[in-house]
Amino acid sequence: MDLPNKELQEAFGKVVYSVAKIDGEVQQVEIDALDKIIAENEWAKEVLKSFNKETKLDNDPNLIFLKAMRVFRIYGSNEHYPFFIDLLIKIAEAHDGIVPEEQKLIDLFTNALKGDIIKFDPYVKPVR
């Protein structure tokens, strides 16, 4: 299995950030879950770097998600997508289970990887 390129890893870090942030705050348990998974998959360090960058910038998770999805549309199918989806689910479950906002982003990501066009209406607003 080839490693995903740096651009895909960076885009995925943005998607992870979006899922972690969409319910209002990036929780420490979500960060810990990501750190554990990255430690077990050394090649995915760019995912962590991208996630950390977005966490520091504290941008709108919806906009970051949409920007990241452009990269996935460019690259099309990739053998690492099941790993990415599994990681999203683990991050979302880390803090009080998967909330509807997180599930919506996971579903959008999964469906987009199957070739569906992302329809982002109504706009998912972070819970504050």
C-alpha positions in Angstrom: 0.0 0.0 0.0 1.4 3.4 -1.0 1.4 6.2 1.5 -1.1 9.0 0.9 0.6 12.1 -0.4 1.2 15.2 1.8 -1.7 17.2 0.2 -4.2 14.4 1.0 -3.0 14.1 4.5 -3.2 17.9 5.0 -6.7 18.0 3.6 -7.7 15.1 5.9 -6.3 17.0 8.9 -8.7 19.8 8.0 -11.6 17.4 7.8 -10.6 15.9 11.2 -10.5 19.4 12.7 -13.9 20.2 11.2 -15.5 17.1 12.8 -13.9 17.8 16.1 -14.8 21.5 16.1 -18.4 21.3 14.6 -20.0 20.7 18.0 -18.4 23.9 19.4 -15.0 23.1 20.8 -12.2 20.8 20.0 -12.1 18.6 23.1 -8.9 17.3 24.7 -10.2 13.7 24.4 -10.5 14.2 20.7 -6.9 15.4 20.5 -5.8 12.5 22.6 -7.7 10.0 20.3 -6.0 11.6 17.3 -2.6 11.5 18.9 -3.0 7.8 19.7 -4.0 6.9 16.2 -1.2 9.0 14.7 1.3 7.3 17.0 0.1 3.9 15.6 0.4 5.2 12.0 3.6 7.1 11.8 3.1 8.0 8.2 0.1 10.2 9.1 2.0 13.0 10.8 0.9 15.5 8.2 -2.7 14.8 9.3 -1.7 15.9 12.8 0.2 18.9 11.7 -2.8 20.1 9.6 -5.2 19.4 12.5 -3.0 21.4 14.9 -2.7 24.3 12.6 -6.5 24.6 12.1 -7.0 24.2 15.8 -4.7 27.2 16.5 -6.4 29.3 13.8 -9.9 28.4 15.2 -11.6 28.8 11.8 -15.2 28.0 10.9 -15.3 24.2 10.6 -17.8 24.4 7.8 -15.5 26.5 5.6 -12.5 24.4 6.4 -14.4 21.3 5.5 -15.5 22.6 2.1 -12.0 23.7 1.3 -10.5 20.3 2.2 -13.1 18.5 0.1 -11.8 20.3 -3.0 -8.6 18.3 -2.6 -10.4 15.0 -2.3 -12.4 15.7 -5.4 -9.2 16.4 -7.3 -7.6 13.1 -6.3 -10.6 10.9 -6.6 -10.5 7.4 -5.2 -7.7 6.4 -2.8 -7.0 3.2 -0.9 -6.6 5.2 2.4 -10.1 6.5 2.5 -11.4 3.7 4.7 -8.7 4.5 7.2 -9.7 8.2 7.1 -13.4 7.4 7.6 -12.6 5.2 10.5 -10.4 7.9 12.1 -13.2 10.4 11.8 -15.6 8.1 13.6 -13.1 7.5 16.4 -12.5 11.2 16.8 -16.3 11.9 16.9 -16.9 9.1 19.4 -14.2 10.3 21.7 -16.3 13.0 23.4 -19.8 11.9 24.4 -20.4 9.9 21.2 -21.2 11.2 17.8 -23.5 14.2 17.8 -25.7 15.0 14.7 -23.4 17.8 13.5 -20.5 15.4 13.5 -22.4 12.7 11.8 -23.5 15.0 9.1 -19.9 15.9 8.3 -18.9 12.3 8.4 -21.7 11.4 6.0 -20.9 14.3 3.7 -17.2 13.2 3.6 -18.1 9.5 3.0 -20.6 10.3 0.3 -18.3 12.8 -1.4 -15.6 10.1 -1.6 -18.2 7.9 -3.4 -18.6 10.7 -6.0 -21.6 12.5 -4.6 -21.8 16.2 -4.9 -21.7 17.9 -1.5 -24.9 19.8 -0.8 -24.2 21.9 2.2 -27.7 23.3 2.9 -28.8 24.0 5.5 -25.5 25.3 6.8 -24.4 23.3 9.9 -23.7 25.8 12.6 -21.3 25.0 15.5 -22.9 24.6 18.8 -21.7 27.2 21.3 
